[in-house]
Amino acid sequence: MRLFTPILALVCVACGPPTGSSGGDSAATRCSSNDDCRLDFVCQNRRCRRGGGTSQDAGVIPPADAAANPDVDGGVQSDGGVTPLVDAGSQSTVCGNGLRELGESCDDGNVSNNDSCLNDCSPNICGDGFLNPAAEECDDENVTPGDGCSAECRIERGPVCGNGELEEGEQCDDGNRDIGDGCDSDCQNEQGGPPDHGDVPEDAMRVTVPANVDAAIDRTGDRDYFRFFATSTASYSVFTEGQTDTVCAVEFNGNLMGTDDDSGDGLNCRISAQLTAGRTYYVLVSGAGQGTGPYVLRITR
């Protein structure tokens, strides 16, 4: 018996730590590599420690130890995962959030065009067609003086013949004081009848509200364009009077706001619409079917 015991002890030392296949690994089990540990353990500092994965790479840092590793990029979540850093430069600029960002001249925290900063975060300036009540009395999309709104966006008082705007005491105003073109130098109708009004929006006659304009559909297919500047947000009525069967439309920025044929008296057109201050609106009058003849255009608020 005395000879048997040392030999048995020597055999046990040669056995080494249990292998992963034995299923008996623990944090106390000694190891040389991950192969000496159970699959859900890793070998660290020659001890089998719980790693939560199947990696056989002894250099893998388990999630529980990630917070101790200063080389991990980003912040470590409570569950051991990694949150990537947000690249602020990749975020899109948002006009109207109250923060002046790259590419913005201003940002007042809204997307209104009727203040000092437009909805594209550029400054509201005189002549852009958008009314800034804090600095402008009017804005008619230009800085031309003598057309009712000055180059400083102040309302010009009194009738001015030749400014293209039909005002009190004028029968017509074609934007000049030439004679022989249907509207004389005193803005009175020549040849005993009303002049033709612009056939396209670019030639539209400017009128002021309330407007009372003598006009006529001279021929089949004739179209008359007028334009006016809305000085207040309100309900406006656009209609014709007379014996001519008319069709009328109201447009803003190329978009149709409303159209009508016979809602007025007799065969006259009539449109009522809520319009916004600081905008220029266009009125189109044409004859229904093959209709021609004189009419009176009226615009009230």
DOLO-621279 format. One record per residue (C-alpha): residue number from 0; residue in one letter; x, y, z. Coordinates in steps of 0.5 Angstrom, whole numbers. Layout:
<pts>
<resi:NUM resn:A px:X py:Y pz:Z> .
...
</pts>
This chain:
<pts>
<resi:0 resn:M px:0 py:0 pz:0> .
<resi:1 resn:R px:6 py:5 pz:1> .
<resi:2 resn:L px:8 py:4 pz:-6> .
<resi:3 resn:F px:1 py:5 pz:-9> .
<resi:4 resn:T px:-1 py:11 pz:-6> .
<resi:5 resn:P px:5 py:16 pz:-9> .
<resi:6 resn:I px:4 py:13 pz:-16> .
<resi:7 resn:L px:-3 py:14 pz:-16> .
<resi:8 resn:A px:-2 py:21 pz:-14> .
<resi:9 resn:L px:3 py:22 pz:-20> .
<resi:10 resn:V px:-2 py:20 pz:-25> .
<resi:11 resn:C px:-8 py:25 pz:-22> .
<resi:12 resn:V px:-3 py:31 pz:-23> .
<resi:13 resn:A px:-2 py:29 pz:-30> .
<resi:14 resn:C px:-9 py:29 pz:-32> .
<resi:15 resn:G px:-9 py:37 pz:-32> .
<resi:16 resn:P px:-16 py:41 pz:-31> .
<resi:17 resn:P px:-22 py:38 pz:-34> .
<resi:18 resn:T px:-24 py:40 pz:-41> .
<resi:19 resn:G px:-30 py:43 pz:-44> .
<resi:20 resn:S px:-33 py:37 pz:-46> .
<resi:21 resn:S px:-33 py:35 pz:-39> .
<resi:22 resn:G px:-38 py:40 pz:-37> .
<resi:23 resn:G px:-35 py:41 pz:-30> .
<resi:24 resn:D px:-32 py:48 pz:-32> .
<resi:25 resn:S px:-33 py:54 pz:-27> .
<resi:26 resn:A px:-29 py:60 pz:-25> .
<resi:27 resn:A px:-24 py:56 pz:-21> .
<resi:28 resn:T px:-22 py:52 pz:-26> .
<resi:29 resn:R px:-15 py:53 pz:-29> .
<resi:30 resn:C px:-14 py:53 pz:-36> .
<resi:31 resn:S px:-9 py:55 pz:-41> .
<resi:32 resn:S px:-14 py:56 pz:-47> .
<resi:33 resn:N px:-21 py:57 pz:-48> .
<resi:34 resn:D px:-21 py:49 pz:-50> .
<resi:35 resn:D px:-20 py:48 pz:-43> .
<resi:36 resn:C px:-27 py:51 pz:-41> .
<resi:37 resn:R px:-34 py:50 pz:-42> .
<resi:38 resn:L px:-37 py:53 pz:-49> .
<resi:39 resn:D px:-40 py:59 pz:-45> .
<resi:40 resn:F px:-33 py:60 pz:-41> .
<resi:41 resn:V px:-27 py:64 pz:-43> .
<resi:42 resn:C px:-20 py:63 pz:-41> .
<resi:43 resn:Q px:-17 py:69 pz:-38> .
<resi:44 resn:N px:-11 py:70 pz:-33> .
<resi:45 resn:R px:-11 py:62 pz:-33> .
<resi:46 resn:R px:-18 py:61 pz:-30> .
<resi:47 resn:C px:-24 py:59 pz:-34> .
<resi:48 resn:R px:-29 py:65 pz:-33> .
<resi:49 resn:R px:-36 py:66 pz:-36> .
<resi:50 resn:G px:-36 py:70 pz:-42> .
<resi:51 resn:G px:-43 py:69 pz:-45> .
<resi:52 resn:G px:-41 py:67 pz:-52> .
<resi:53 resn:T px:-38 py:62 pz:-56> .
<resi:54 resn:S px:-32 py:65 pz:-58> .
<resi:55 resn:Q px:-25 py:61 pz:-58> .
<resi:56 resn:D px:-21 py:67 pz:-58> .
<resi:57 resn:A px:-18 py:68 pz:-51> .
<resi:58 resn:G px:-17 py:75 pz:-53> .
<resi:59 resn:V px:-25 py:77 pz:-53> .
<resi:60 resn:I px:-27 py:82 pz:-48> .
<resi:61 resn:P px:-34 py:79 pz:-45> .
<resi:62 resn:P px:-39 py:85 pz:-45> .
<resi:63 resn:A px:-39 py:85 pz:-37> .
<resi:64 resn:D px:-32 py:87 pz:-38> .
<resi:65 resn:A px:-33 py:92 pz:-44> .
<resi:66 resn:A px:-34 py:98 pz:-39> .
<resi:67 resn:A px:-27 py:97 pz:-37> .
<resi:68 resn:N px:-24 py:97 pz:-44> .
<resi:69 resn:P px:-22 py:105 pz:-45> .
<resi:70 resn:D px:-21 py:103 pz:-53> .
<resi:71 resn:V px:-28 py:101 pz:-54> .
<resi:72 resn:D px:-31 py:107 pz:-59> .
<resi:73 resn:G px:-38 py:110 pz:-56> .
<resi:74 resn:G px:-41 py:109 pz:-50> .
<resi:75 resn:V px:-43 py:103 pz:-46> .
<resi:76 resn:Q px:-50 py:101 pz:-45> .
<resi:77 resn:S px:-53 py:98 pz:-39> .
<resi:78 resn:D px:-53 py:91 pz:-43> .
<resi:79 resn:G px:-46 py:91 pz:-45> .
<resi:80 resn:G px:-47 py:94 pz:-52> .
<resi:81 resn:V px:-44 py:100 pz:-55> .
<resi:82 resn:T px:-48 py:106 pz:-58> .
<resi:83 resn:P px:-44 py:109 pz:-64> .
<resi:84 resn:L px:-43 py:117 pz:-63> .
<resi:85 resn:V px:-48 py:121 pz:-67> .
<resi:86 resn:D px:-44 py:125 pz:-72> .
<resi:87 resn:A px:-48 py:132 pz:-72> .
<resi:88 resn:G px:-45 py:134 pz:-78> .
<resi:89 resn:S px:-49 py:129 pz:-82> .
<resi:90 resn:Q px:-56 py:132 pz:-79> .
<resi:91 resn:S px:-60 py:136 pz:-84> .
<resi:92 resn:T px:-61 py:143 pz:-83> .
<resi:93 resn:V px:-68 py:145 pz:-81> .
<resi:94 resn:C px:-71 py:152 pz:-82> .
<resi:95 resn:G px:-76 py:154 pz:-77> .
<resi:96 resn:N px:-73 py:150 pz:-71> .
<resi:97 resn:G px:-71 py:157 pz:-68> .
<resi:98 resn:L px:-63 py:155 pz:-69> .
<resi:99 resn:R px:-59 py:159 pz:-74> .
<resi:100 resn:E px:-56 py:153 pz:-78> .
<resi:101 resn:L px:-51 py:152 pz:-84> .
<resi:102 resn:G px:-54 py:156 pz:-90> .
<resi:103 resn:E px:-59 py:160 pz:-86> .
<resi:104 resn:S px:-59 py:167 pz:-86> .
<resi:105 resn:C px:-64 py:167 pz:-80> .
<resi:106 resn:D px:-69 py:162 pz:-76> .
<resi:107 resn:D px:-74 py:165 pz:-72> .
<resi:108 resn:G px:-77 py:159 pz:-70> .
<resi:109 resn:N px:-83 py:159 pz:-75> .
<resi:110 resn:V px:-85 py:158 pz:-82> .
<resi:111 resn:S px:-89 py:164 pz:-83> .
<resi:112 resn:N px:-87 py:169 pz:-89> .
<resi:113 resn:N px:-90 py:175 pz:-86> .
<resi:114 resn:D px:-85 py:177 pz:-81> .
<resi:115 resn:S px:-78 py:179 pz:-82> .
<resi:116 resn:C px:-75 py:172 pz:-83> .
<resi:117 resn:L px:-78 py:168 pz:-89> .
<resi:118 resn:N px:-80 py:160 pz:-89> .
<resi:119 resn:D px:-73 py:159 pz:-93> .
<resi:120 resn:C px:-69 py:162 pz:-87> .
<resi:121 resn:S px:-68 py:168 pz:-91> .
<resi:122 resn:P px:-69 py:175 pz:-89> .
<resi:123 resn:N px:-76 py:178 pz:-91> .
<resi:124 resn:I px:-74 py:184 pz:-96> .
<resi:125 resn:C px:-78 py:190 pz:-99> .
<resi:126 resn:G px:-80 py:187 pz:-106> .
<resi:127 resn:D px:-80 py:180 pz:-105> .
<resi:128 resn:G px:-88 py:180 pz:-105> .
<resi:129 resn:F px:-88 py:178 pz:-97> .
<resi:130 resn:L px:-91 py:183 pz:-92> .
<resi:131 resn:N px:-87 py:184 pz:-86> .
<resi:132 resn:P px:-92 py:188 pz:-82> .
<resi:133 resn:A px:-86 py:190 pz:-77> .
<resi:134 resn:A px:-82 py:194 pz:-83> .
<resi:135 resn:E px:-87 py:195 pz:-89> .
<resi:136 resn:E px:-93 py:198 pz:-90> .
<resi:137 resn:C px:-94 py:194 pz:-97> .
<resi:138 resn:D px:-90 py:190 pz:-102> .
<resi:139 resn:D px:-92 py:189 pz:-109> .
<resi:140 resn:E px:-86 py:184 pz:-111> .
<resi:141 resn:N px:-82 py:190 pz:-114> .
<resi:142 resn:V px:-78 py:197 pz:-112> .
<resi:143 resn:T px:-81 py:201 pz:-117> .
<resi:144 resn:P px:-84 py:208 pz:-114> .
<resi:145 resn:G px:-90 py:211 pz:-117> .
<resi:146 resn:D px:-94 py:204 pz:-117> .
<resi:147 resn:G px:-98 py:205 pz:-110> .
<resi:148 resn:C px:-92 py:202 pz:-106> .
<resi:149 resn:S px:-85 py:206 pz:-106> .
<resi:150 resn:A px:-78 py:203 pz:-106> .
<resi:151 resn:E px:-78 py:203 pz:-99> .
<resi:152 resn:C px:-85 py:199 pz:-99> .
<resi:153 resn:R px:-89 py:205 pz:-96> .
<resi:154 resn:I px:-96 py:206 pz:-99> .
<resi:155 resn:E px:-96 py:212 pz:-104> .
<resi:156 resn:R px:-102 py:216 pz:-103> .
<resi:157 resn:G px:-106 py:220 pz:-108> .
<resi:158 resn:P px:-108 py:218 pz:-116> .
<resi:159 resn:V px:-102 py:218 pz:-121> .
<resi:160 resn:C px:-103 py:217 pz:-128> .
<resi:161 resn:G px:-98 py:213 pz:-131> .
<resi:162 resn:N px:-97 py:208 pz:-126> .
<resi:163 resn:G px:-101 py:202 pz:-128> .
<resi:164 resn:E px:-106 py:203 pz:-122> .
<resi:165 resn:L px:-113 py:205 pz:-124> .
<resi:166 resn:E px:-114 py:210 pz:-118> .
<resi:167 resn:E px:-120 py:215 pz:-116> .
<resi:168 resn:G px:-122 py:219 pz:-122> .
<resi:169 resn:E px:-118 py:215 pz:-127> .
<resi:170 resn:Q px:-122 py:211 pz:-133> .
<resi:171 resn:C px:-116 py:207 pz:-135> .
<resi:172 resn:D px:-108 py:207 pz:-133> .
<resi:173 resn:D px:-104 py:203 pz:-138> .
<resi:174 resn:G px:-97 py:205 pz:-135> .
<resi:175 resn:N px:-96 py:211 pz:-139> .
<resi:176 resn:R px:-98 py:218 pz:-141> .
<resi:177 resn:D px:-98 py:217 pz:-148> .
<resi:178 resn:I px:-104 py:219 pz:-153> .
<resi:179 resn:G px:-107 py:214 pz:-158> .
<resi:180 resn:D px:-106 py:208 pz:-155> .
<resi:181 resn:G px:-113 py:208 pz:-152> .
<resi:182 resn:C px:-111 py:211 pz:-145> .
<resi:183 resn:D px:-109 py:219 pz:-146> .
<resi:184 resn:S px:-105 py:223 pz:-142> .
<resi:185 resn:D px:-110 py:224 pz:-136> .
<resi:186 resn:C px:-112 py:217 pz:-136> .
<resi:187 resn:Q px:-118 py:218 pz:-139> .
<resi:188 resn:N px:-121 py:213 pz:-145> .
<resi:189 resn:E px:-120 py:215 pz:-152> .
<resi:190 resn:Q px:-124 py:213 pz:-158> .
<resi:191 resn:G px:-130 py:213 pz:-153> .
<resi:192 resn:G px:-129 py:206 pz:-151> .
<resi:193 resn:P px:-125 py:202 pz:-145> .
<resi:194 resn:P px:-118 py:200 pz:-147> .
<resi:195 resn:D px:-116 py:193 pz:-148> .
<resi:196 resn:H px:-113 py:190 pz:-141> .
<resi:197 resn:G px:-107 py:185 pz:-141> .
<resi:198 resn:D px:-108 py:178 pz:-145> .
<resi:199 resn:V px:-103 py:175 pz:-140> .
<resi:200 resn:P px:-101 py:176 pz:-133> .
<resi:201 resn:E px:-95 py:180 pz:-134> .
<resi:202 resn:D px:-99 py:185 pz:-138> .
<resi:203 resn:A px:-105 py:185 pz:-132> .
<resi:204 resn:M px:-107 py:192 pz:-131> .
<resi:205 resn:R px:-106 py:194 pz:-123> .
<resi:206 resn:V px:-112 py:196 pz:-119> .
<resi:207 resn:T px:-114 py:198 pz:-112> .
<resi:208 resn:V px:-119 py:195 pz:-108> .
<resi:209 resn:P px:-125 py:197 pz:-108> .
<resi:210 resn:A px:-124 py:197 pz:-116> .
<resi:211 resn:N px:-129 py:199 pz:-121> .
<resi:212 resn:V px:-126 py:198 pz:-128> .
<resi:213 resn:D px:-130 py:199 pz:-135> .
<resi:214 resn:A px:-127 py:194 pz:-139> .
<resi:215 resn:A px:-130 py:189 pz:-145> .
<resi:216 resn:I px:-129 py:183 pz:-148> .
<resi:217 resn:D px:-127 py:185 pz:-155> .
<resi:218 resn:R px:-127 py:179 pz:-159> .
<resi:219 resn:T px:-128 py:171 pz:-158> .
<resi:220 resn:G px:-123 py:169 pz:-154> .
<resi:221 resn:D px:-121 py:175 pz:-151> .
<resi:222 resn:R px:-118 py:175 pz:-144> .
<resi:223 resn:D px:-117 py:181 pz:-139> .
<resi:224 resn:Y px:-112 py:180 pz:-134> .
<resi:225 resn:F px:-112 py:185 pz:-127> .
<resi:226 resn:R px:-108 py:185 pz:-121> .
<resi:227 resn:F px:-109 py:188 pz:-114> .
<resi:228 resn:F px:-105 py:188 pz:-108> .
<resi:229 resn:A px:-109 py:185 pz:-102> .
<resi:230 resn:T px:-107 py:190 pz:-96> .
<resi:231 resn:S px:-111 py:186 pz:-91> .
<resi:232 resn:T px:-113 py:179 pz:-89> .
<resi:233 resn:A px:-120 py:179 pz:-91> .
<resi:234 resn:S px:-126 py:176 pz:-95> .
<resi:235 resn:Y px:-126 py:179 pz:-102> .
<resi:236 resn:S px:-131 py:179 pz:-107> .
<resi:237 resn:V px:-129 py:179 pz:-115> .
<resi:238 resn:F px:-135 py:180 pz:-120> .
<resi:239 resn:T px:-138 py:183 pz:-126> .
<resi:240 resn:E px:-144 py:187 pz:-128> .
<resi:241 resn:G px:-147 py:188 pz:-135> .
<resi:242 resn:Q px:-150 py:185 pz:-140> .
<resi:243 resn:T px:-144 py:181 pz:-142> .
<resi:244 resn:D px:-144 py:173 pz:-140> .
<resi:245 resn:T px:-137 py:173 pz:-137> .
<resi:246 resn:V px:-133 py:168 pz:-133> .
<resi:247 resn:C px:-128 py:170 pz:-128> .
<resi:248 resn:A px:-122 py:167 pz:-124> .
<resi:249 resn:V px:-118 py:169 pz:-118> .
<resi:250 resn:E px:-110 py:166 pz:-118> .
<resi:251 resn:F px:-104 py:167 pz:-114> .
<resi:252 resn:N px:-97 py:165 pz:-116> .
<resi:253 resn:G px:-100 py:161 pz:-122> .
<resi:254 resn:N px:-105 py:157 pz:-117> .
<resi:255 resn:L px:-112 py:158 pz:-118> .
<resi:256 resn:M px:-116 py:160 pz:-112> .
<resi:257 resn:G px:-123 py:160 pz:-115> .
<resi:258 resn:T px:-127 py:160 pz:-122> .
<resi:259 resn:D px:-134 py:162 pz:-123> .
<resi:260 resn:D px:-139 py:163 pz:-129> .
<resi:261 resn:D px:-146 py:165 pz:-127> .
<resi:262 resn:S px:-146 py:166 pz:-120> .
<resi:263 resn:G px:-147 py:174 pz:-120> .
<resi:264 resn:D px:-153 py:178 pz:-123> .
<resi:265 resn:G px:-156 py:175 pz:-130> .
<resi:266 resn:L px:-150 py:172 pz:-133> .
<resi:267 resn:N px:-144 py:175 pz:-129> .
<resi:268 resn:C px:-139 py:172 pz:-125> .
<resi:269 resn:R px:-138 py:172 pz:-118> .
<resi:270 resn:I px:-132 py:170 pz:-113> .
<resi:271 resn:S px:-132 py:170 pz:-106> .
<resi:272 resn:A px:-125 py:168 pz:-103> .
<resi:273 resn:Q px:-121 py:169 pz:-96> .
<resi:274 resn:L px:-115 py:172 pz:-99> .
<resi:275 resn:T px:-108 py:174 pz:-95> .
<resi:276 resn:A px:-105 py:180 pz:-94> .
<resi:277 resn:G px:-98 py:182 pz:-97> .
<resi:278 resn:R px:-100 py:178 pz:-103> .
<resi:279 resn:T px:-101 py:180 pz:-110> .
<resi:280 resn:Y px:-107 py:177 pz:-114> .
<resi:281 resn:Y px:-109 py:176 pz:-121> .
<resi:282 resn:V px:-116 py:177 pz:-124> .
<resi:283 resn:L px:-118 py:174 pz:-131> .
<resi:284 resn:V px:-124 py:175 pz:-134> .
<resi:285 resn:S px:-127 py:172 pz:-141> .
<resi:286 resn:G px:-133 py:171 pz:-145> .
<resi:287 resn:A px:-137 py:165 pz:-144> .
<resi:288 resn:G px:-137 py:161 pz:-150> .
<resi:289 resn:Q px:-137 py:166 pz:-156> .
<resi:290 resn:G px:-139 py:172 pz:-152> .
<resi:291 resn:T px:-137 py:179 pz:-153> .
<resi:292 resn:G px:-139 py:186 pz:-150> .
<resi:293 resn:P px:-137 py:191 pz:-145> .
<resi:294 resn:Y px:-137 py:189 pz:-137> .
<resi:295 resn:V px:-135 py:193 pz:-131> .
<resi:296 resn:L px:-130 py:189 pz:-126> .
<resi:297 resn:R px:-131 py:190 pz:-119> .
<resi:298 resn:I px:-127 py:188 pz:-113> .
<resi:299 resn:T px:-129 py:189 pz:-106> .
<resi:300 resn:R px:-127 py:187 pz:-99> .
</pts>
